Amino acid sequence: MDVSGFMKKSFILITVFVALITLSACGDPTEGYLRQGDTYYDQGQFIEAIAEYTKALEKNPSLESAYTRRGAVYNARAEFDLAIADLTRAIQLNPNSAANYLNRGFAYLAKGQYDPAIADFDKTVALDPEAISAFTNLSWLYVHKSEWDKAIEAANKAIELSPNSYDSYYNRAVAYYRQQQFDKAVADFDATLGINENLAPAYNYKGIIALHSENYTAAMSAFEKALSIDPDLAEAYKFRGFIYIKQQQPAKAIADLNKAIELEDTLAQAYYYRGYLHNANQEWDKAMDDLNRALALGEAPGVATDSEMVDVPGMYLERAVSNRGKLQLNKAVEDVKKAIELDPKNARSYGTLGETLLVNGDIEGGLAALNKSIELDPNIPEVYLNRAAAYDVLAQLSKDTSYYSLMADDYRKVIKISQDKEQVDSAAASIRYMQSKGYIQ
């Protein structure tokens, strides 16, 4: 997904409407209607304001300022089709009004019609090169369209015109984050928070960036701060749940992931992480439900609302674990092969394929996959353990004791690279057993 939550920034409305209501009023006989409409608008009496502007148009159907004002009220009432109609008429009457393009652009933006919105904001800045809100909206739109350089360019202009434009710093920070320019992103998020310290999504992104460097302490601090400002920020719960998984606190992880999904049921990664936990508990059906949901969201363009990239290959891998737990081994193999198709350089995918093929009785295929995994990444202990198990089967089937030397080499590699005491102890015990039997020196 692109950016979620804050990308719905309602404060843009304020900028837009100020631009509209400061237009000069027309003369008699419509001036009274316009002024009364403006008064009603200022008081939030939008229906009454519309009535006054309509009276002015009844007197003068070609009164641009009345269309402009009524279009503003329709925007305020979220009646965007009516706003577009009025503002289009205003533009026909006066094609040189930057404000009309600005506000029609906002109506298009609110309707999710981003290309016409961009065209209108571009026209706005062509007519008024100091239209800050147009540059800010353009930066937002280009972030949403994943056009990072254009987003940065528009944000730069907005910041140049208004150094306290925290929303422009935020948009530029998101673009830098997407380009993996993390230092620049953090600097801009800090600038955002220096202007508006209560912007929870900025802390959320700082937490995400900390996760990239596996700085879980800094990430946890950022997510906690985000949640202290906005207790309904679903993504912060999702990421905090991920950290709890890393910290081996599954109960806390499940609680946070449940909360994230309750608040925003389109977070594909939240289902993925919860599916992982269900697999760890051997709750295969629950895991399968979550992983199916994760894949349905992750594979459909524009449906998942995660602000980080959705890990579809990882979801297939995790579903393979569920299928293996349910003894649906052919389906497990299909899932792993799909993960490899999507990410052919992922060593863990080949490791999982090798393990699954071994369980399914395909020793030759399993060994080939495990060897490929080691070729791509020689530092995954589980792969060596599984290859040692395959050599053990071959030794027993063929009575060829040379396989025990290969097993011992793999166990020694595990002892060297693993951080898991249980794995190291098991590998060491296996070596001692083979020595006691005289299989190896």
The 8 nearest C-alpha neighbors of each residue, nearest first, counted from 0:
[[1, 304, 305, 306, 303, 2, 301, 307],
 [0, 2, 306, 143, 3, 304, 305, 307],
 [1, 3, 306, 6, 0, 143, 4, 305],
 [4, 2, 6, 306, 5, 304, 1, 305],
 [3, 5, 6, 7, 2, 200, 232, 8],
 [4, 6, 7, 8, 3, 200, 2, 199],
 [5, 7, 8, 4, 3, 2, 139, 143],
 [6, 8, 5, 9, 4, 3, 109, 10],
 [9, 7, 6, 5, 10, 11, 4, 166],
 [8, 10, 11, 12, 7, 13, 5, 6],
 [11, 9, 12, 13, 8, 14, 7, 15],
 [12, 10, 9, 14, 13, 8, 15, 132],
 [13, 11, 10, 15, 14, 9, 16, 75],
 [12, 14, 11, 16, 10, 15, 17, 9],
 [15, 13, 11, 12, 17, 16, 132, 18],
 [16, 14, 12, 18, 13, 17, 102, 11],
 [15, 17, 19, 18, 13, 14, 12, 20],
 [16, 18, 19, 20, 14, 15, 13, 21],
 [19, 17, 16, 15, 21, 20, 98, 14],
 [20, 18, 16, 17, 21, 22, 98, 71],
 [19, 21, 22, 17, 18, 16, 68, 37],
 [20, 22, 19, 18, 23, 17, 16, 24],
 [23, 21, 20, 19, 24, 18, 64, 68],
 [22, 24, 21, 25, 64, 20, 19, 33],
 [25, 23, 30, 33, 22, 26, 34, 64],
 [24, 26, 30, 23, 29, 27, 64, 33],
 [27, 25, 30, 29, 28, 24, 31, 33],
 [28, 26, 29, 30, 25, 31, 32, 24],
 [27, 29, 30, 26, 31, 58, 55, 32],
 [30, 28, 55, 27, 32, 31, 26, 33],
 [29, 31, 26, 27, 33, 25, 32, 28],
 [32, 30, 34, 33, 29, 35, 28, 27],
 [31, 33, 51, 35, 29, 30, 34, 55],
 [34, 32, 36, 30, 31, 35, 52, 37],
 [33, 35, 37, 31, 36, 32, 30, 38],
 [36, 34, 38, 32, 37, 33, 31, 39],
 [35, 37, 48, 33, 51, 39, 34, 38],
 [36, 38, 40, 34, 35, 39, 33, 41],
 [39, 37, 35, 41, 40, 36, 34, 42],
 [38, 40, 44, 42, 48, 36, 37, 41],
 [41, 39, 37, 43, 42, 38, 48, 45],
 [40, 42, 38, 39, 43, 37, 44, 36],
 [43, 41, 39, 40, 44, 38, 45, 37],
 [42, 44, 40, 41, 45, 39, 48, 38],
 [45, 43, 39, 42, 47, 40, 46, 48],
 [44, 46, 48, 47, 43, 40, 72, 49],
 [47, 45, 49, 48, 44, 50, 72, 39],
 [46, 48, 50, 45, 49, 44, 39, 51],
 [47, 49, 36, 45, 39, 51, 50, 46],
 [50, 48, 46, 52, 47, 51, 69, 53],
 [49, 51, 47, 53, 48, 52, 54, 46],
 [52, 50, 36, 54, 32, 48, 53, 49],
 [53, 51, 55, 49, 54, 65, 50, 33],
 [52, 54, 56, 50, 55, 51, 49, 57],
 [55, 53, 57, 51, 56, 52, 50, 58],
 [56, 54, 29, 52, 58, 53, 57, 32],
 [57, 55, 60, 59, 53, 58, 54, 62],
 [56, 58, 54, 55, 59, 60, 53, 52],
 [57, 59, 55, 56, 54, 60, 29, 28],
 [58, 60, 56, 61, 57, 62, 55, 29],
 [61, 59, 56, 62, 57, 58, 55, 63],
 [62, 60, 59, 63, 56, 92, 89, 66],
 [61, 63, 59, 65, 64, 60, 56, 66],
 [62, 64, 89, 66, 65, 92, 61, 67],
 [65, 63, 67, 66, 62, 68, 24, 25],
 [66, 64, 68, 67, 63, 52, 62, 69],
 [67, 65, 85, 69, 63, 64, 68, 89],
 [66, 68, 64, 70, 65, 69, 86, 89],
 [69, 67, 71, 65, 70, 66, 64, 72],
 [68, 70, 72, 66, 71, 67, 49, 65],
 [69, 71, 82, 73, 85, 67, 68, 72],
 [72, 70, 68, 74, 69, 73, 75, 67],
 [71, 73, 75, 69, 74, 70, 45, 76],
 [72, 74, 78, 82, 76, 70, 75, 71],
 [75, 73, 77, 71, 72, 76, 79, 82],
 [74, 76, 72, 73, 77, 71, 78, 12],
 [75, 77, 73, 74, 78, 72, 45, 79],
 [78, 76, 74, 79, 75, 73, 109, 106],
 [79, 77, 73, 76, 81, 74, 80, 82],
 [78, 80, 82, 106, 81, 77, 74, 83],
 [81, 79, 83, 82, 78, 84, 106, 73],
 [80, 82, 84, 79, 83, 78, 73, 85],
 [83, 81, 70, 79, 73, 85, 80, 84],
 [84, 82, 80, 86, 81, 85, 103, 87],
 [83, 85, 81, 87, 82, 86, 80, 88],
 [86, 84, 66, 70, 88, 82, 87, 83],
 [85, 87, 89, 83, 88, 84, 70, 67],
 [88, 86, 90, 84, 89, 85, 83, 91],
 [87, 89, 91, 85, 86, 90, 84, 92],
 [88, 90, 86, 63, 92, 87, 91, 66],
 [91, 89, 94, 93, 87, 92, 88, 86],
 [92, 90, 88, 89, 93, 94, 87, 86],
 [91, 93, 89, 90, 63, 88, 94, 61],
 [92, 94, 90, 95, 91, 89, 96, 63],
 [95, 93, 90, 96, 91, 92, 89, 97],
 [94, 96, 93, 97, 126, 90, 99, 100],
 [97, 95, 98, 99, 94, 93, 100, 90],
 [96, 98, 123, 100, 99, 126, 101, 127],
 [99, 97, 101, 96, 100, 102, 18, 19],
 [98, 100, 102, 101, 97, 96, 86, 103],
 [99, 101, 119, 103, 97, 98, 102, 123],
 [102, 100, 98, 104, 99, 123, 103, 120],
 [101, 103, 105, 104, 99, 100, 15, 98],
 [102, 104, 106, 100, 105, 83, 101, 86],
 [105, 103, 116, 119, 101, 107, 102, 106],
 [104, 106, 108, 102, 103, 107, 109, 101],
 [107, 105, 103, 109, 79, 108, 104, 110],
 [106, 108, 112, 116, 110, 104, 105, 109],
 [109, 107, 105, 111, 110, 106, 116, 113],
 [108, 110, 106, 111, 107, 105, 79, 112],
 [111, 109, 107, 108, 112, 106, 79, 113],
 [110, 112, 108, 109, 113, 107, 116, 106],
 [113, 111, 107, 110, 108, 114, 115, 116],
 [112, 114, 116, 108, 111, 115, 117, 107],
 [113, 115, 117, 116, 112, 118, 107, 108],
 [116, 114, 118, 117, 113, 112, 119, 107],
 [117, 115, 104, 113, 107, 119, 114, 108],
 [118, 116, 114, 120, 115, 119, 121, 113],
 [117, 119, 115, 121, 116, 120, 122, 114],
 [120, 118, 104, 122, 100, 116, 121, 117],
 [121, 119, 123, 117, 133, 122, 118, 101],
 [120, 122, 118, 123, 119, 124, 117, 125],
 [121, 123, 125, 119, 120, 124, 118, 126],
 [124, 122, 97, 120, 126, 121, 125, 100],
 [125, 123, 128, 127, 126, 121, 122, 130],
 [124, 126, 122, 123, 127, 128, 121, 97],
 [127, 125, 123, 124, 97, 122, 128, 95],
 [126, 128, 124, 129, 130, 125, 123, 97],
 [129, 127, 124, 130, 125, 126, 123, 131],
 [128, 130, 127, 131, 160, 124, 157, 134],
 [131, 129, 133, 127, 132, 128, 124, 134],
 [132, 130, 157, 134, 133, 129, 135, 160],
 [131, 133, 135, 134, 130, 136, 14, 15],
 [134, 132, 136, 120, 135, 131, 130, 137],
 [133, 135, 137, 153, 131, 157, 132, 136],
 [136, 134, 132, 138, 137, 133, 167, 157],
 [135, 137, 139, 133, 138, 134, 132, 140],
 [138, 136, 134, 140, 139, 135, 133, 141],
 [137, 139, 150, 153, 135, 141, 154, 136],
 [140, 138, 136, 142, 137, 141, 170, 143],
 [139, 141, 143, 137, 142, 138, 136, 144],
 [140, 142, 150, 144, 146, 138, 143, 139],
 [143, 141, 145, 139, 140, 144, 150, 147],
 [142, 144, 140, 141, 145, 1, 139, 2],
 [143, 145, 141, 142, 146, 140, 1, 147],
 [146, 144, 142, 143, 147, 141, 1, 174],
 [147, 145, 141, 144, 149, 148, 142, 150],
 [146, 148, 150, 174, 149, 145, 142, 151],
 [149, 147, 151, 150, 146, 152, 174, 141],
 [148, 150, 152, 151, 147, 146, 141, 153],
 [151, 149, 138, 141, 147, 153, 148, 152],
 [152, 150, 154, 148, 171, 149, 153, 155],
 [151, 153, 149, 155, 150, 154, 148, 156],
 [154, 152, 138, 134, 156, 150, 155, 151],
 [153, 155, 157, 167, 151, 138, 156, 152],
 [156, 154, 152, 158, 153, 157, 151, 159],
 [155, 157, 159, 153, 154, 158, 160, 152],
 [156, 158, 154, 160, 131, 134, 159, 155],
 [159, 157, 162, 161, 155, 160, 156, 164],
 [158, 160, 156, 157, 161, 162, 155, 154],
 [161, 159, 157, 158, 156, 131, 162, 129],
 [160, 162, 158, 163, 164, 159, 157, 131],
 [163, 161, 158, 164, 159, 160, 157, 165],
 [164, 162, 161, 165, 194, 158, 191, 168],
 [165, 163, 167, 161, 166, 162, 158, 168],
 [164, 166, 191, 168, 167, 163, 194, 169],
 [165, 167, 169, 168, 164, 170, 191, 135],
 [168, 166, 170, 154, 169, 165, 164, 135],
 [169, 167, 165, 171, 187, 166, 170, 191],
 [168, 170, 166, 172, 167, 171, 191, 188],
 [171, 169, 167, 173, 172, 168, 139, 166],
 [172, 170, 174, 151, 168, 173, 169, 154],
 [171, 173, 184, 169, 187, 175, 170, 174],
 [172, 174, 176, 170, 171, 175, 177, 169],
 [175, 173, 171, 147, 177, 176, 172, 142],
 [174, 176, 178, 184, 172, 180, 177, 173],
 [177, 175, 179, 173, 184, 178, 174, 181],
 [176, 178, 174, 179, 175, 173, 147, 180],
 [177, 179, 175, 176, 180, 174, 147, 181],
 [180, 178, 176, 181, 177, 175, 184, 182],
 [181, 179, 175, 178, 176, 183, 182, 184],
 [180, 182, 184, 179, 183, 176, 185, 175],
 [183, 181, 185, 184, 180, 186, 175, 179],
 [182, 184, 186, 181, 185, 180, 187, 175],
 [183, 185, 172, 181, 175, 187, 176, 182],
 [184, 186, 188, 182, 187, 183, 189, 181],
 [187, 185, 183, 189, 184, 188, 190, 182],
 [188, 186, 190, 172, 184, 189, 185, 168],
 [187, 189, 191, 185, 190, 186, 201, 172],
 [188, 190, 192, 186, 187, 191, 193, 185],
 [191, 189, 187, 193, 188, 192, 186, 194],
 [192, 190, 165, 188, 189, 193, 194, 168],
 [191, 193, 196, 195, 189, 194, 190, 188],
 [192, 194, 190, 191, 195, 196, 189, 165],
 [193, 195, 192, 191, 165, 196, 190, 163],
 [194, 196, 192, 197, 193, 191, 198, 165],
 [197, 195, 192, 198, 193, 194, 191, 199],
 [198, 196, 195, 199, 228, 192, 225, 229],
 [197, 199, 200, 201, 196, 195, 192, 202],
 [198, 200, 225, 202, 201, 228, 197, 229],
 [201, 199, 203, 202, 198, 5, 204, 225],
 [202, 200, 204, 203, 199, 198, 188, 205],
 [203, 201, 205, 221, 199, 225, 200, 204],
 [204, 202, 200, 206, 201, 205, 222, 225],
 [203, 205, 207, 206, 201, 202, 200, 208],
 [206, 204, 202, 208, 207, 203, 209, 201],
 [205, 207, 218, 221, 209, 203, 204, 208],
 [208, 206, 204, 210, 209, 205, 203, 211],
 [207, 209, 205, 211, 210, 206, 204, 181],
 [208, 210, 218, 206, 214, 211, 207, 212],
 [211, 209, 213, 207, 208, 212, 214, 218],
 [212, 210, 208, 209, 213, 207, 214, 206],
 [211, 213, 210, 214, 209, 208, 215, 207],
 [214, 212, 210, 211, 215, 209, 218, 216],
 [215, 213, 209, 212, 216, 217, 210, 218],
 [214, 216, 218, 213, 217, 219, 210, 242],
 [215, 217, 219, 218, 214, 220, 209, 213],
 [218, 216, 220, 219, 215, 214, 209, 221],
 [219, 217, 206, 215, 209, 221, 220, 216],
 [218, 220, 222, 216, 221, 217, 215, 223],
 [219, 221, 217, 223, 218, 222, 224, 216],
 [220, 222, 206, 224, 218, 202, 219, 223],
 [223, 221, 225, 219, 235, 224, 203, 220],
 [222, 224, 220, 226, 225, 221, 219, 227],
 [225, 223, 227, 221, 222, 226, 220, 228],
 [224, 226, 199, 222, 228, 202, 223, 227],
 [227, 225, 230, 229, 223, 228, 224, 222],
 [226, 228, 224, 225, 229, 230, 223, 199],
 [229, 227, 226, 225, 199, 197, 230, 224],
 [228, 230, 226, 231, 232, 227, 225, 199],
 [231, 229, 226, 232, 227, 228, 225, 233],
 [232, 230, 229, 233, 262, 226, 259, 236],
 [233, 231, 229, 234, 230, 235, 226, 236],
 [232, 234, 259, 236, 235, 262, 231, 263],
 [233, 235, 237, 236, 232, 238, 259, 305],
 [234, 236, 238, 222, 237, 233, 232, 239],
 [237, 235, 255, 239, 259, 234, 233, 238],
 [238, 236, 234, 240, 256, 235, 259, 239],
 [237, 239, 241, 240, 235, 236, 234, 242],
 [238, 240, 242, 236, 241, 237, 235, 243],
 [239, 241, 252, 243, 255, 237, 238, 242],
 [240, 242, 238, 244, 239, 243, 237, 245],
 [243, 241, 245, 239, 244, 240, 246, 238],
 [242, 244, 246, 252, 240, 248, 245, 241],
 [245, 243, 247, 241, 242, 246, 249, 248],
 [244, 246, 242, 243, 247, 241, 248, 215],
 [245, 247, 243, 244, 248, 242, 249, 241],
 [248, 246, 244, 245, 249, 243, 242, 252],
 [247, 249, 243, 246, 251, 250, 244, 252],
 [250, 248, 252, 251, 244, 247, 253, 243],
 [251, 249, 253, 252, 248, 254, 243, 255],
 [252, 250, 254, 249, 253, 248, 255, 243],
 [251, 253, 240, 249, 243, 255, 250, 254],
 [252, 254, 256, 250, 255, 251, 257, 249],
 [255, 253, 251, 257, 252, 256, 258, 250],
 [256, 254, 258, 236, 240, 252, 257, 253],
 [255, 257, 259, 253, 237, 258, 254, 240],
 [256, 258, 254, 260, 255, 259, 253, 261],
 [257, 259, 261, 255, 256, 260, 262, 254],
 [260, 258, 233, 256, 262, 236, 237, 261],
 [261, 259, 264, 263, 257, 262, 258, 256],
 [260, 262, 258, 259, 263, 257, 264, 233],
 [261, 263, 259, 260, 233, 258, 264, 231],
 [264, 262, 260, 265, 261, 259, 233, 266],
 [263, 265, 260, 266, 261, 262, 259, 267],
 [264, 266, 303, 263, 304, 267, 296, 302],
 [267, 265, 305, 269, 304, 268, 303, 264],
 [268, 266, 293, 270, 269, 296, 303, 297],
 [267, 269, 271, 270, 266, 272, 309, 293],
 [268, 270, 272, 271, 266, 267, 237, 256],
 [271, 269, 289, 273, 293, 268, 267, 272],
 [272, 270, 268, 274, 269, 273, 290, 293],
 [273, 271, 275, 269, 274, 270, 268, 276],
 [274, 272, 276, 270, 275, 271, 269, 277],
 [275, 273, 286, 277, 271, 289, 272, 276],
 [274, 276, 272, 278, 273, 277, 279, 271],
 [277, 275, 279, 273, 278, 274, 280, 272],
 [276, 278, 286, 282, 274, 280, 279, 275],
 [279, 277, 281, 275, 280, 276, 282, 286],
 [278, 280, 276, 277, 281, 275, 282, 274],
 [279, 281, 277, 278, 282, 276, 283, 275],
 [282, 280, 278, 283, 279, 277, 324, 321],
 [283, 281, 277, 280, 278, 285, 284, 286],
 [282, 284, 286, 321, 281, 285, 278, 287],
 [283, 285, 287, 286, 282, 288, 321, 325],
 [286, 284, 288, 287, 283, 282, 277, 289],
 [285, 287, 274, 277, 283, 289, 284, 288],
 [286, 288, 284, 290, 285, 289, 291, 283],
 [289, 287, 285, 291, 286, 290, 284, 292],
 [290, 288, 270, 292, 274, 286, 287, 291],
 [289, 291, 293, 287, 292, 271, 288, 274],
 [292, 290, 294, 288, 293, 289, 287, 295],
 [291, 293, 295, 289, 290, 294, 296, 288],
 [294, 292, 267, 290, 270, 296, 291, 295],
 [293, 295, 297, 291, 296, 292, 298, 290],
 [296, 294, 292, 293, 297, 298, 291, 299],
 [297, 295, 303, 293, 294, 267, 299, 298],
 [296, 298, 294, 299, 295, 303, 267, 293],
 [297, 299, 294, 296, 295, 300, 311, 302],
 [298, 300, 296, 297, 302, 301, 295, 303],
 [301, 299, 302, 298, 297, 303, 296, 0],
 [300, 302, 303, 0, 299, 304, 1, 296],
 [303, 301, 300, 299, 296, 304, 265, 297],
 [304, 302, 296, 265, 266, 267, 0, 305],
 [303, 305, 0, 266, 265, 3, 302, 306],
 [306, 304, 0, 266, 307, 303, 267, 3],
 [305, 307, 2, 0, 1, 3, 304, 308],
 [308, 306, 305, 309, 0, 1, 207, 2],
 [307, 309, 310, 306, 0, 305, 1, 268],
 [308, 310, 311, 297, 307, 268, 267, 305],
 [311, 309, 313, 312, 308, 314, 268, 297],
 [310, 312, 314, 313, 309, 297, 315, 294],
 [313, 311, 338, 315, 314, 310, 341, 316],
 [314, 312, 316, 310, 311, 315, 317, 338],
 [313, 315, 311, 317, 316, 312, 318, 271],
 [316, 314, 318, 334, 312, 313, 317, 338],
 [317, 315, 313, 319, 314, 335, 318, 338],
 [316, 318, 314, 320, 319, 315, 313, 275],
 [319, 317, 321, 315, 320, 316, 290, 314],
 [318, 320, 331, 322, 316, 317, 321, 334],
 [319, 321, 323, 317, 318, 322, 324, 316],
 [322, 320, 318, 324, 283, 319, 323, 287],
 [321, 323, 327, 325, 319, 331, 324, 320],
 [324, 322, 326, 320, 328, 325, 321, 327],
 [323, 325, 321, 326, 322, 320, 283, 281],
 [324, 326, 322, 323, 327, 321, 283, 328],
 [327, 325, 323, 324, 328, 322, 331, 321],
 [328, 326, 322, 325, 323, 330, 329, 331],
 [327, 329, 331, 323, 326, 330, 332, 359],
 [330, 328, 332, 331, 327, 333, 359, 322],
 [331, 329, 333, 328, 332, 327, 334, 322],
 [330, 332, 319, 328, 322, 334, 329, 333],
 [331, 333, 329, 335, 330, 334, 336, 328],
 [334, 332, 330, 336, 331, 335, 337, 329],
 [335, 333, 337, 331, 315, 319, 332, 336],
 [336, 334, 338, 332, 337, 316, 333, 352],
 [335, 337, 339, 333, 338, 334, 340, 332],
 [338, 336, 340, 334, 335, 339, 333, 341],
 [337, 339, 312, 335, 341, 336, 340, 315],
 [340, 338, 343, 342, 336, 341, 337, 348],
 [339, 341, 337, 338, 342, 343, 336, 312],
 [342, 340, 338, 339, 312, 343, 337, 311],
 [341, 343, 339, 344, 340, 345, 338, 312],
 [344, 342, 339, 340, 345, 341, 338, 348],
 [345, 343, 342, 346, 375, 339, 348, 372],
 [344, 346, 348, 347, 343, 342, 339, 349],
 [345, 347, 372, 375, 349, 348, 376, 344],
 [348, 346, 350, 349, 345, 351, 372, 379],
 [347, 349, 351, 350, 346, 345, 339, 352],
 [350, 348, 352, 372, 368, 346, 347, 351],
 [351, 349, 347, 353, 369, 348, 372, 352],
 [350, 352, 354, 348, 353, 349, 347, 355],
 [353, 351, 349, 355, 350, 354, 335, 356],
 [352, 354, 365, 368, 369, 350, 356, 351],
 [353, 355, 351, 357, 352, 356, 350, 358],
 [356, 354, 352, 358, 357, 353, 351, 359],
 [355, 357, 359, 365, 361, 353, 358, 354],
 [358, 356, 360, 354, 365, 362, 361, 359],
 [357, 359, 355, 360, 356, 354, 361, 328],
 [358, 360, 356, 357, 361, 355, 328, 329],
 [361, 359, 357, 358, 362, 356, 365, 355],
 [362, 360, 356, 357, 364, 363, 359, 365],
 [361, 363, 365, 357, 364, 360, 366, 389],
 [364, 362, 366, 365, 361, 367, 357, 356],
 [365, 363, 367, 361, 366, 362, 368, 356],
 [364, 366, 353, 356, 362, 357, 368, 363],
 [367, 365, 369, 363, 368, 364, 370, 362],
 [366, 368, 364, 370, 365, 369, 371, 363],
 [367, 369, 353, 371, 349, 365, 370, 366],
 [370, 368, 372, 366, 353, 350, 371, 367],
 [369, 371, 373, 367, 372, 368, 366, 374],
 [372, 370, 374, 368, 369, 373, 367, 375],
 [371, 373, 346, 369, 349, 375, 350, 370],
 [374, 372, 377, 376, 370, 375, 371, 369],
 [373, 375, 371, 372, 376, 370, 377, 346],
 [374, 376, 372, 346, 373, 371, 377, 344],
 [375, 377, 373, 378, 374, 346, 372, 379],
 [378, 376, 373, 379, 374, 375, 372, 380],
 [377, 379, 376, 380, 416, 373, 417, 412],
 [378, 380, 381, 382, 377, 376, 383, 373],
 [381, 379, 413, 383, 382, 417, 378, 384],
 [382, 380, 384, 383, 379, 385, 413, 350],
 [381, 383, 385, 384, 380, 350, 379, 386],
 [384, 382, 386, 409, 380, 385, 381, 387],
 [385, 383, 381, 387, 382, 386, 388, 380],
 [386, 384, 388, 382, 387, 383, 381, 389],
 [385, 387, 389, 383, 388, 384, 382, 390],
 [386, 388, 406, 390, 384, 385, 389, 409],
 [389, 387, 385, 391, 386, 390, 384, 392],
 [388, 390, 386, 392, 391, 387, 385, 393],
 [391, 389, 393, 387, 392, 388, 402, 394],
 [390, 392, 388, 394, 389, 393, 387, 395],
 [391, 393, 389, 395, 390, 394, 396, 388],
 [394, 392, 390, 396, 391, 395, 397, 389],
 [395, 393, 391, 399, 398, 397, 392, 402],
 [396, 394, 392, 398, 393, 397, 391, 399],
 [395, 397, 393, 394, 398, 392, 399, 391],
 [396, 398, 399, 394, 395, 393, 400, 392],
 [399, 397, 394, 395, 396, 400, 393, 401],
 [398, 400, 397, 394, 401, 402, 395, 393],
 [399, 401, 402, 403, 394, 398, 438, 404],
 [402, 400, 403, 399, 404, 405, 394, 438],
 [401, 403, 405, 400, 404, 394, 390, 406],
 [404, 402, 406, 405, 401, 400, 407, 438],
 [405, 403, 407, 406, 402, 401, 439, 408],
 [404, 406, 402, 408, 403, 407, 409, 401],
 [407, 405, 387, 403, 409, 404, 408, 390],
 [406, 408, 404, 410, 409, 405, 430, 403],
 [409, 407, 405, 411, 406, 410, 404, 412],
 [408, 410, 412, 406, 383, 407, 411, 387],
 [409, 411, 426, 413, 407, 412, 408, 406],
 [412, 410, 414, 408, 413, 409, 407, 415],
 [411, 413, 415, 409, 410, 414, 416, 408],
 [412, 414, 410, 380, 415, 411, 416, 417],
 [415, 413, 423, 411, 412, 416, 417, 410],
 [414, 416, 412, 413, 417, 411, 423, 410],
 [417, 415, 413, 414, 412, 378, 380, 418],
 [418, 416, 419, 413, 380, 414, 415, 423],
 [417, 419, 420, 416, 423, 422, 414, 415],
 [418, 420, 422, 417, 421, 423, 424, 380],
 [421, 419, 423, 422, 424, 418, 417, 425],
 [420, 422, 424, 423, 419, 425, 426, 418],
 [421, 423, 425, 419, 420, 424, 426, 417],
 [424, 422, 414, 420, 426, 425, 421, 427],
 [425, 423, 427, 421, 426, 422, 420, 428],
 [424, 426, 428, 422, 423, 427, 421, 429],
 [427, 425, 410, 429, 423, 428, 424, 422],
 [426, 428, 424, 430, 429, 425, 423, 431],
 [427, 429, 425, 431, 426, 430, 424, 432],
 [430, 428, 432, 426, 427, 431, 425, 433],
 [429, 431, 427, 433, 432, 428, 407, 434],
 [432, 430, 434, 428, 429, 433, 435, 427],
 [433, 431, 435, 429, 434, 430, 428, 436],
 [432, 434, 436, 438, 430, 435, 431, 439],
 [433, 435, 437, 431, 439, 436, 432, 438],
 [436, 434, 432, 433, 437, 431, 438, 439],
 [437, 435, 433, 434, 438, 432, 439, 431],
 [436, 438, 434, 439, 435, 433, 440, 432],
 [439, 437, 433, 436, 434, 403, 400, 440],
 [440, 438, 434, 437, 433, 404, 403, 407],
 [439, 434, 437, 438, 433, 404, 435, 430]]
